Amino acid sequence: MADSIDADTRLALDLALTIRHDGQGGVADDLAEPGGLTTWVRGHADLLPGADAFVADAAALAAVRDLRAAVRALFARAVRPG
């Protein structure tokens, strides 16, 4: 079966999944520090131009974490009952 998710949707889903339950009652956050954002962006070089040279700083991390919160809120609303 072919993947029916386009690249933009895949990127949004991947961003939303950078925070999740860790299976031990806690939370795993791939974007807990700028280095995590650098790793995540470089891991998506096929979708993000300039990703190979990207190095995150505190401001970029804060902006992406805000974006992630908004994306997660939209996904939560989309699957809300009723």
MOPAC internal coordinates of N, CA, C and O (Angstrom, degrees):
PM7 1SCF
backbone

  N    0.0000 0     0.00 0     0.00 0    0    0    0
  C    1.4506 1     0.00 0     0.00 0    1    0    0
  C    1.5345 1   108.78 1     0.00 0    2    1    0
  O    1.2310 1   120.40 1   -49.47 1    3    2    1
  N    1.2976 1   116.84 1   130.53 1    3    2    1
  C    1.4576 1   121.99 1  -179.15 1    5    3    2
  C    1.5268 1   110.36 1   -74.66 1    6    5    3
  O    1.2310 1   121.18 1   -31.30 1    7    6    5
  N    1.3247 1   115.34 1   148.70 1    7    6    5
  C    1.4580 1   121.41 1   177.47 1    9    7    6
  C    1.5255 1   107.97 1   -72.88 1   10    9    7
  O    1.2310 1   120.31 1   -58.61 1   11   10    9
  N    1.3325 1   117.02 1   121.39 1   11   10    9
  C    1.4544 1   120.51 1  -177.10 1   13   11   10
  C    1.5219 1   112.07 1   -96.77 1   14   13   11
  O    1.2310 1   119.27 1  -174.29 1   15   14   13
  N    1.3163 1   118.99 1     5.71 1   15   14   13
  C    1.4540 1   122.70 1  -179.70 1   17   15   14
  C    1.5234 1   108.55 1   -91.50 1   18   17   15
  O    1.2310 1   120.69 1   -52.65 1   19   18   17
  N    1.3430 1   116.28 1   127.35 1   19   18   17
  C    1.4632 1   118.68 1   179.46 1   21   19   18
  C    1.5313 1   110.45 1   -77.19 1   22   21   19
  O    1.2310 1   120.88 1    -9.65 1   23   22   21
  N    1.2990 1   115.92 1   170.35 1   23   22   21
  C    1.4604 1   121.57 1  -174.25 1   25   23   22
  C    1.5217 1   112.70 1   -61.92 1   26   25   23
  O    1.2310 1   119.84 1   139.91 1   27   26   25
  N    1.3275 1   117.91 1   -40.09 1   27   26   25
  C    1.4610 1   120.65 1  -179.72 1   29   27   26
  C    1.5257 1   111.09 1   -65.17 1   30   29   27
  O    1.2310 1   120.92 1   138.32 1   31   30   29
  N    1.3224 1   115.84 1   -41.68 1   31   30   29
  C    1.4636 1   120.22 1   178.93 1   33   31   30
  C    1.5225 1   109.92 1   -65.95 1   34   33   31
  O    1.2310 1   120.20 1   137.12 1   35   34   33
  N    1.3242 1   117.21 1   -42.88 1   35   34   33
  C    1.4694 1   121.61 1   178.56 1   37   35   34
  C    1.5145 1   110.29 1   -59.64 1   38   37   35
  O    1.2310 1   119.84 1   138.00 1   39   38   37
  N    1.3316 1   117.91 1   -42.00 1   39   38   37
  C    1.4535 1   121.92 1  -179.95 1   41   39   38
  C    1.5351 1   110.59 1   -64.34 1   42   41   39
  O    1.2310 1   120.34 1   136.53 1   43   42   41
  N    1.3259 1   116.95 1   -43.47 1   43   42   41
  C    1.4666 1   120.81 1   178.42 1   45   43   42
  C    1.5264 1   110.93 1   -63.40 1   46   45   43
  O    1.2310 1   120.14 1   136.93 1   47   46   45
  N    1.3196 1   117.35 1   -43.07 1   47   46   45
  C    1.4622 1   120.60 1   177.59 1   49   47   46
  C    1.5231 1   111.10 1   -63.41 1   50   49   47
  O    1.2310 1   120.52 1   135.44 1   51   50   49
  N    1.3144 1   116.61 1   -44.56 1   51   50   49
  C    1.4598 1   120.20 1   179.09 1   53   51   50
  C    1.5246 1   111.18 1   -61.17 1   54   53   51
  O    1.2310 1   120.19 1   140.71 1   55   54   53
  N    1.3252 1   117.25 1   -39.29 1   55   54   53
  C    1.4564 1   120.47 1   177.34 1   57   55   54
  C    1.5263 1   110.32 1   -64.42 1   58   57   55
  O    1.2310 1   120.24 1   134.08 1   59   58   57
  N    1.3156 1   117.14 1   -45.92 1   59   58   57
  C    1.4627 1   120.32 1   179.97 1   61   59   58
  C    1.5256 1   111.82 1   -60.00 1   62   61   59
  O    1.2310 1   120.59 1   146.96 1   63   62   61
  N    1.3132 1   116.49 1   -33.04 1   63   62   61
  C    1.4640 1   121.19 1  -177.15 1   65   63   62
  C    1.5250 1   113.84 1   -83.95 1   66   65   63
  O    1.2310 1   120.02 1  -173.49 1   67   66   65
  N    1.3353 1   117.57 1     6.51 1   67   66   65
  C    1.4594 1   119.37 1   176.84 1   69   67   66
  C    1.5237 1   111.79 1   -75.87 1   70   69   67
  O    1.2310 1   120.12 1   174.09 1   71   70   69
  N    1.3182 1   117.38 1    -5.91 1   71   70   69
  C    1.4673 1   121.95 1   172.17 1   73   71   70
  C    1.5177 1   106.82 1  -131.34 1   74   73   71
  O    1.2310 1   120.97 1   -47.83 1   75   74   73
  N    1.3214 1   115.75 1   132.17 1   75   74   73
  C    1.4549 1   120.11 1  -174.02 1   77   75   74
  C    1.5276 1   109.36 1  -162.24 1   78   77   75
  O    1.2310 1   121.21 1   -12.68 1   79   78   77
  N    1.3210 1   115.30 1   167.32 1   79   78   77
  C    1.4581 1   119.93 1   173.48 1   81   79   78
  C    1.5275 1   108.41 1   -66.65 1   82   81   79
  O    1.2310 1   120.97 1   -37.99 1   83   82   81
  N    1.3222 1   115.74 1   142.01 1   83   82   81
  C    1.4675 1   119.16 1  -177.55 1   85   83   82
  C    1.5253 1   113.24 1   -91.47 1   86   85   83
  O    1.2310 1   120.11 1  -179.87 1   87   86   85
  N    1.3418 1   117.40 1     0.13 1   87   86   85
  C    1.4593 1   120.89 1   179.55 1   89   87   86
  C    1.5125 1   113.11 1    85.11 1   90   89   87
  O    1.2310 1   120.40 1   179.29 1   91   90   89
  N    1.3169 1   116.85 1    -0.71 1   91   90   89
  C    1.4632 1   121.05 1  -179.80 1   93   91   90
  C    1.5226 1   111.19 1  -128.47 1   94   93   91
  O    1.2310 1   120.61 1  -154.87 1   95   94   93
  N    1.3345 1   116.43 1    25.13 1   95   94   93
  C    1.4546 1   121.22 1   179.09 1   97   95   94
  C    1.5139 1   114.73 1    85.52 1   98   97   95
  O    1.2310 1   120.38 1  -174.98 1   99   98   97
  N    1.3000 1   116.88 1     5.02 1   99   98   97
  C    1.4604 1   120.98 1   179.94 1  101   99   98
  C    1.5130 1   111.37 1  -119.29 1  102  101   99
  O    1.2310 1   121.50 1    15.15 1  103  102  101
  N    1.3033 1   114.74 1  -164.85 1  103  102  101
  C    1.4605 1   121.86 1  -177.94 1  105  103  102
  C    1.5238 1   109.32 1  -124.97 1  106  105  103
  O    1.2310 1   120.66 1   -44.18 1  107  106  105
  N    1.3074 1   116.34 1   135.82 1  107  106  105
  C    1.4570 1   122.50 1   172.23 1  109  107  106
  C    1.5225 1   107.52 1  -103.74 1  110  109  107
  O    1.2310 1   120.31 1   -55.27 1  111  110  109
  N    1.3120 1   117.02 1   124.73 1  111  110  109
  C    1.4649 1   121.93 1  -178.29 1  113  111  110
  C    1.5278 1   109.03 1  -124.38 1  114  113  111
  O    1.2310 1   120.89 1   -72.56 1  115  114  113
  N    1.3184 1   115.91 1   107.44 1  115  114  113
  C    1.4584 1   121.07 1   179.05 1  117  115  114
  C    1.5235 1   112.16 1   -67.43 1  118  117  115
  O    1.2310 1   120.42 1   163.87 1  119  118  117
  N    1.3319 1   116.81 1   -16.13 1  119  118  117
  C    1.4659 1   121.10 1  -178.23 1  121  119  118
  C    1.5283 1   110.86 1  -112.16 1  122  121  119
  O    1.2310 1   120.59 1  -140.18 1  123  122  121
  N    1.3125 1   116.48 1    39.82 1  123  122  121
  C    1.4573 1   121.14 1  -179.75 1  125  123  122
  C    1.5252 1   111.95 1   -75.21 1  126  125  123
  O    1.2310 1   120.64 1   159.08 1  127  126  125
  N    1.3204 1   116.39 1   -20.92 1  127  126  125
  C    1.4634 1   120.98 1  -178.63 1  129  127  126
  C    1.5272 1   108.94 1  -148.16 1  130  129  127
  O    1.2310 1   120.30 1   -17.63 1  131  130  129
  N    1.3292 1   117.03 1   162.37 1  131  130  129
  C    1.4677 1   119.25 1  -179.10 1  133  131  130
  C    1.5304 1   114.03 1   -54.99 1  134  133  131
  O    1.2310 1   119.81 1   144.13 1  135  134  133
  N    1.3135 1   117.98 1   -35.87 1  135  134  133
  C    1.4603 1   120.18 1   179.14 1  137  135  134
  C    1.5167 1   112.45 1   -61.02 1  138  137  135
  O    1.2310 1   120.43 1   145.66 1  139  138  137
  N    1.3175 1   116.79 1   -34.34 1  139  138  137
  C    1.4595 1   120.59 1   177.13 1  141  139  138
  C    1.5191 1   111.90 1   -66.20 1  142  141  139
  O    1.2310 1   120.84 1   140.98 1  143  142  141
  N    1.3261 1   116.00 1   -39.02 1  143  142  141
  C    1.4703 1   119.71 1   177.26 1  145  143  142
  C    1.5223 1   110.32 1   -66.84 1  146  145  143
  O    1.2310 1   120.45 1   138.18 1  147  146  145
  N    1.3271 1   116.74 1   -41.82 1  147  146  145
  C    1.4655 1   119.64 1   177.48 1  149  147  146
  C    1.5214 1   110.29 1   -57.23 1  150  149  147
  O    1.2310 1   120.42 1   132.99 1  151  150  149
  N    1.3166 1   116.80 1   -47.01 1  151  150  149
  C    1.4696 1   121.71 1   179.70 1  153  151  150
  C    1.5153 1   110.95 1   -61.80 1  154  153  151
  O    1.2310 1   120.01 1   135.96 1  155  154  153
  N    1.3367 1   117.58 1   -44.04 1  155  154  153
  C    1.4640 1   121.21 1  -178.09 1  157  155  154
  C    1.5303 1   110.62 1   -64.33 1  158  157  155
  O    1.2310 1   120.38 1   133.50 1  159  158  157
  N    1.3304 1   116.89 1   -46.50 1  159  158  157
  C    1.4636 1   120.26 1  -179.77 1  161  159  158
  C    1.5176 1   110.44 1   -61.81 1  162  161  159
  O    1.2310 1   120.01 1   133.43 1  163  162  161
  N    1.3113 1   117.59 1   -46.57 1  163  162  161
  C    1.4680 1   120.66 1  -179.45 1  165  163  162
  C    1.5245 1   111.49 1   -64.75 1  166  165  163
  O    1.2310 1   120.36 1   152.28 1  167  166  165
  N    1.3172 1   116.91 1   -27.72 1  167  166  165
  C    1.4545 1   120.73 1   176.32 1  169  167  166
  C    1.5153 1   113.31 1   -73.05 1  170  169  167
  O    1.2310 1   120.46 1   168.79 1  171  170  169
  N    1.3189 1   116.72 1   -11.21 1  171  170  169
  C    1.4673 1   122.72 1   178.97 1  173  171  170
  C    1.5253 1   111.08 1  -116.61 1  174  173  171
  O    1.2310 1   120.89 1  -148.26 1  175  174  173
  N    1.3265 1   115.91 1    31.74 1  175  174  173
  C    1.4645 1   121.11 1  -176.53 1  177  175  174
  C    1.5197 1   112.89 1   -59.01 1  178  177  175
  O    1.2310 1   120.25 1   152.84 1  179  178  177
  N    1.3285 1   117.14 1   -27.16 1  179  178  177
  C    1.4640 1   119.78 1   179.35 1  181  179  178
  C    1.5228 1   111.98 1   -70.07 1  182  181  179
  O    1.2310 1   119.89 1   162.17 1  183  182  181
  N    1.3302 1   117.82 1   -17.83 1  183  182  181
  C    1.4629 1   122.10 1  -178.22 1  185  183  182
  C    1.5263 1   113.74 1  -112.85 1  186  185  183
  O    1.2310 1   120.52 1   164.02 1  187  186  185
  N    1.3383 1   116.61 1   -15.98 1  187  186  185
  C    1.4559 1   120.70 1  -174.92 1  189  187  186
  C    1.5320 1   110.49 1  -121.73 1  190  189  187
  O    1.2310 1   120.24 1   -74.28 1  191  190  189
  N    1.3222 1   117.14 1   105.72 1  191  190  189
  C    1.4658 1   120.03 1   179.45 1  193  191  190
  C    1.5260 1   111.30 1   -57.57 1  194  193  191
  O    1.2310 1   120.46 1   -42.64 1  195  194  193
  N    1.3033 1   116.73 1   137.36 1  195  194  193
  C    1.4555 1   121.82 1   178.62 1  197  195  194
  C    1.5150 1   114.67 1    79.45 1  198  197  195
  O    1.2310 1   120.24 1  -172.94 1  199  198  197
  N    1.3185 1   117.15 1     7.06 1  199  198  197
  C    1.4616 1   120.99 1  -175.77 1  201  199  198
  C    1.5211 1   112.70 1   -62.03 1  202  201  199
  O    1.2310 1   120.13 1   146.51 1  203  202  201
  N    1.3175 1   117.37 1   -33.49 1  203  202  201
  C    1.4626 1   120.36 1  -177.15 1  205  203  202
  C    1.5255 1   112.72 1   -61.48 1  206  205  203
  O    1.2310 1   120.10 1   150.70 1  207  206  205
  N    1.3121 1   117.42 1   -29.30 1  207  206  205
  C    1.4585 1   121.97 1  -178.17 1  209  207  206
  C    1.5334 1   112.63 1  -100.00 1  210  209  207
  O    1.2310 1   120.22 1   178.60 1  211  210  209
  N    1.3205 1   117.18 1    -1.40 1  211  210  209
  C    1.4657 1   120.95 1  -175.31 1  213  211  210
  C    1.5219 1   111.52 1   -70.36 1  214  213  211
  O    1.2310 1   121.29 1   -45.34 1  215  214  213
  N    1.3366 1   115.14 1   134.66 1  215  214  213
  C    1.4600 1   122.19 1   171.95 1  217  215  214
  C    1.5249 1   106.47 1  -133.15 1  218  217  215
  O    1.2310 1   120.56 1   -62.38 1  219  218  217
  N    1.3122 1   116.54 1   117.62 1  219  218  217
  C    1.4669 1   121.30 1  -176.09 1  221  219  218
  C    1.5268 1   110.81 1   -74.92 1  222  221  219
  O    1.2310 1   121.84 1   -30.70 1  223  222  221
  N    1.3282 1   114.08 1   149.30 1  223  222  221
  C    1.4581 1   121.41 1   170.22 1  225  223  222
  C    1.5269 1   107.45 1  -124.78 1  226  225  223
  O    1.2310 1   120.12 1     0.87 1  227  226  225
  N    1.3016 1   117.37 1  -179.13 1  227  226  225
  C    1.4610 1   121.33 1  -176.34 1  229  227  226
  C    1.5290 1   111.99 1   -60.84 1  230  229  227
  O    1.2310 1   120.16 1   141.53 1  231  230  229
  N    1.3273 1   117.29 1   -38.47 1  231  230  229
  C    1.4664 1   120.20 1  -179.24 1  233  231  230
  C    1.5255 1   111.30 1   -67.33 1  234  233  231
  O    1.2310 1   120.20 1   137.05 1  235  234  233
  N    1.3246 1   117.22 1   -42.95 1  235  234  233
  C    1.4708 1   120.25 1   177.97 1  237  235  234
  C    1.5199 1   110.26 1   -64.14 1  238  237  235
  O    1.2310 1   120.57 1   138.65 1  239  238  237
  N    1.3227 1   116.51 1   -41.35 1  239  238  237
  C    1.4582 1   120.39 1   178.97 1  241  239  238
  C    1.5221 1   110.73 1   -61.18 1  242  241  239
  O    1.2310 1   119.95 1   134.40 1  243  242  241
  N    1.3105 1   117.69 1   -45.60 1  243  242  241
  C    1.4684 1   120.93 1   179.71 1  245  243  242
  C    1.5283 1   110.80 1   -61.88 1  246  245  243
  O    1.2310 1   120.24 1   137.69 1  247  246  245
  N    1.3187 1   117.14 1   -42.31 1  247  246  245
  C    1.4668 1   120.52 1  -179.70 1  249  247  246
  C    1.5257 1   111.32 1   -64.77 1  250  249  247
  O    1.2310 1   120.14 1   136.65 1  251  250  249
  N    1.3290 1   117.33 1   -43.35 1  251  250  249
  C    1.4659 1   120.58 1  -178.97 1  253  251  250
  C    1.5255 1   110.27 1   -69.99 1  254  253  251
  O    1.2310 1   119.86 1   143.55 1  255  254  253
  N    1.3144 1   117.87 1   -36.45 1  255  254  253
  C    1.4746 1   119.76 1   176.97 1  257  255  254
  C    1.5302 1   110.43 1   -65.21 1  258  257  255
  O    1.2310 1   119.88 1   142.30 1  259  258  257
  N    1.3277 1   117.83 1   -37.70 1  259  258  257
  C    1.4713 1   120.80 1   175.23 1  261  259  258
  C    1.5290 1   110.36 1   -63.83 1  262  261  259
  O    1.2310 1   120.70 1   136.72 1  263  262  261
  N    1.3238 1   116.26 1   -43.28 1  263  262  261
  C    1.4615 1   120.37 1   177.68 1  265  263  262
  C    1.5239 1   110.22 1   -61.94 1  266  265  263
  O    1.2310 1   120.34 1   136.38 1  267  266  265
  N    1.3217 1   116.96 1   -43.62 1  267  266  265
  C    1.4673 1   120.84 1   178.91 1  269  267  266
  C    1.5259 1   110.81 1   -59.39 1  270  269  267
  O    1.2310 1   119.82 1   137.77 1  271  270  269
  N    1.3189 1   117.94 1   -42.23 1  271  270  269
  C    1.4674 1   121.28 1   178.81 1  273  271  270
  C    1.5277 1   110.68 1   -61.19 1  274  273  271
  O    1.2310 1   120.67 1   139.19 1  275  274  273
  N    1.3247 1   116.33 1   -40.81 1  275  274  273
  C    1.4665 1   120.22 1   179.11 1  277  275  274
  C    1.5278 1   111.45 1   -66.88 1  278  277  275
  O    1.2310 1   120.55 1   137.42 1  279  278  277
  N    1.3237 1   116.56 1   -42.58 1  279  278  277
  C    1.4705 1   121.13 1   178.88 1  281  279  278
  C    1.5246 1   109.82 1   -62.42 1  282  281  279
  O    1.2310 1   120.36 1   135.25 1  283  282  281
  N    1.3191 1   116.91 1   -44.75 1  283  282  281
  C    1.4696 1   120.21 1  -179.96 1  285  283  282
  C    1.5316 1   111.15 1   -64.21 1  286  285  283
  O    1.2310 1   120.41 1   142.85 1  287  286  285
  N    1.3228 1   116.83 1   -37.15 1  287  286  285
  C    1.4634 1   120.45 1   178.12 1  289  287  286
  C    1.5389 1   110.64 1   -65.08 1  290  289  287
  O    1.2310 1   120.57 1   139.52 1  291  290  289
  N    1.3155 1   116.51 1   -40.48 1  291  290  289
  C    1.4589 1   120.17 1   177.80 1  293  291  290
  C    1.5284 1   111.44 1   -65.22 1  294  293  291
  O    1.2310 1   120.27 1   137.31 1  295  294  293
  N    1.3321 1   117.08 1   -42.69 1  295  294  293
  C    1.4621 1   120.10 1   177.50 1  297  295  294
  C    1.5251 1   110.58 1   -63.74 1  298  297  295
  O    1.2310 1   120.20 1   138.68 1  299  298  297
  N    1.3131 1   117.23 1   -41.32 1  299  298  297
  C    1.4667 1   121.03 1   179.29 1  301  299  298
  C    1.5293 1   110.47 1   -62.13 1  302  301  299
  O    1.2310 1   120.46 1   137.70 1  303  302  301
  N    1.3033 1   116.73 1   -42.30 1  303  302  301
  C    1.4708 1   120.15 1   178.40 1  305  303  302
  C    1.5312 1   111.29 1   -65.59 1  306  305  303
  O    1.2310 1   120.56 1   142.25 1  307  306  305
  N    1.3258 1   116.53 1   -37.75 1  307  306  305
  C    1.4690 1   120.82 1  -178.46 1  309  307  306
  C    1.5176 1   112.27 1   -64.50 1  310  309  307
  O    1.2310 1   120.10 1   148.97 1  311  310  309
  N    1.3186 1   117.41 1   -31.03 1  311  310  309
  C    1.4766 1   119.84 1  -177.47 1  313  311  310
  C    1.5249 1   112.48 1  -103.05 1  314  313  311
  O    1.2310 1   120.35 1  -174.52 1  315  314  313
  N    1.3203 1   116.94 1     5.48 1  315  314  313
  C    1.4613 1   121.33 1   179.77 1  317  315  314
  C    1.5202 1   110.78 1   -64.48 1  318  317  315
  O    1.2310 1   120.29 1   -45.53 1  319  318  317
  N    1.3269 1   117.05 1   134.47 1  319  318  317
  C    1.4666 1   118.99 1   177.53 1  321  319  318
  C    1.5332 1   111.18 1   -62.01 1  322  321  319
  O    1.2310 1   120.92 1   -34.56 1  323  322  321
  N    1.3095 1   115.84 1   145.44 1  323  322  321
  C    1.4627 1   121.68 1   175.98 1  325  323  322
  C    1.4777 1   111.76 1    76.46 1  326  325  323
  O    1.2310 1   120.10 1   180.00 1  327  326  325

